[in-house]
Amino acid sequence: MKKHFISATRRSLFDIISLLNKDPSLFVKSPGKDFTRKRKLDFDTFIKFTLGMSGRSMNKEILDFFDFSIKAPSNSAYNQQRSKVLPRLLNSFFTSSHQG
């Protein structure tokens, strides 16, 4: 039962992320500009990474999330992407009417 709950919760979370990813301009400071170029930390990856952080140093979080790849983004790249996002992005996870 615990495994089923975890799997269902994860699926619901990823469904919500997919919905948000359809129109990231609703959650950024400069719609039409922010998160429009191809980046290592696109909108979808940014959300998943941010929600998955567990309190370790940023370097450890990034290396773990990107499987210690030399192509992993830098701390600075994460901070630049984070500065583009409006606070209501995270609020939308808690107020989403999505039914999984």
C-alpha positions in Angstrom: 0.0 0.0 0.0 2.8 2.4 0.8 4.5 1.8 -2.6 1.2 2.4 -4.3 0.7 5.7 -2.4 4.3 6.8 -3.3 3.8 5.9 -7.0 0.4 7.6 -7.2 1.8 10.8 -5.5 4.8 10.9 -7.8 2.5 10.4 -10.9 0.3 13.2 -9.6 3.2 15.5 -9.1 4.6 14.9 -12.5 1.2 15.4 -14.0 1.0 18.8 -12.3 4.5 19.6 -13.6 3.5 18.7 -17.1 0.5 21.0 -16.9 2.6 23.9 -15.6 5.2 23.2 -18.3 2.6 23.8 -21.0 2.7 27.5 -20.3 5.6 28.6 -18.2 5.0 32.2 -19.1 2.4 32.3 -16.4 5.1 31.7 -13.8 8.0 33.9 -14.9 9.0 37.5 -14.6 9.5 38.1 -18.3 7.0 36.1 -20.3 8.1 35.4 -23.8 11.7 35.7 -22.8 12.3 33.6 -19.7 12.7 29.8 -20.2 12.4 30.1 -24.0 15.9 29.2 -25.0 17.3 25.6 -24.9 19.1 25.3 -21.5 20.5 22.6 -19.3 17.9 23.8 -16.8 14.7 24.1 -18.8 11.4 24.9 -17.0 10.5 21.2 -16.4 13.9 20.3 -15.1 14.1 23.4 -13.0 10.8 22.5 -11.2 11.8 18.8 -10.7 15.2 19.8 -9.4 13.9 22.4 -7.0 11.2 20.2 -5.6 13.7 17.3 -5.2 16.3 19.3 -3.2 16.9 17.7 0.2 19.0 20.3 2.1 22.5 19.4 1.0 24.9 21.9 -0.6 23.9 23.1 -4.0 27.0 21.4 -5.6 25.9 18.0 -4.1 22.3 18.6 -5.1 23.3 19.4 -8.7 25.8 16.6 -9.1 23.3 14.0 -7.7 20.4 15.2 -9.8 22.5 15.2 -13.0 24.2 11.8 -12.2 27.6 13.5 -11.7 27.7 14.5 -15.4 30.3 17.0 -16.5 27.4 18.6 -18.4 25.6 19.4 -15.1 24.7 23.1 -14.8 26.6 25.3 -12.4 25.3 26.9 -9.1 25.2 30.2 -11.0 23.0 28.7 -13.8 20.5 27.5 -11.2 20.4 30.9 -9.5 19.9 32.6 -12.8 17.0 30.4 -13.6 15.5 30.7 -10.1 15.6 34.5 -10.4 13.3 34.3 -13.4 10.5 32.4 -11.5 7.6 34.0 -9.7 6.7 32.8 -6.2 3.3 31.7 -7.4 4.9 28.7 -9.2 5.4 26.8 -6.0 2.0 28.0 -4.7 0.4 26.3 -7.7 1.4 22.9 -6.5 -0.5 23.4 -3.3 -3.6 24.9 -4.9 -3.8 22.9 -8.1 -7.2 21.5 -8.8 -5.6 18.7 -10.9 -7.1 15.3 -10.0 -4.7 12.5 -10.8 
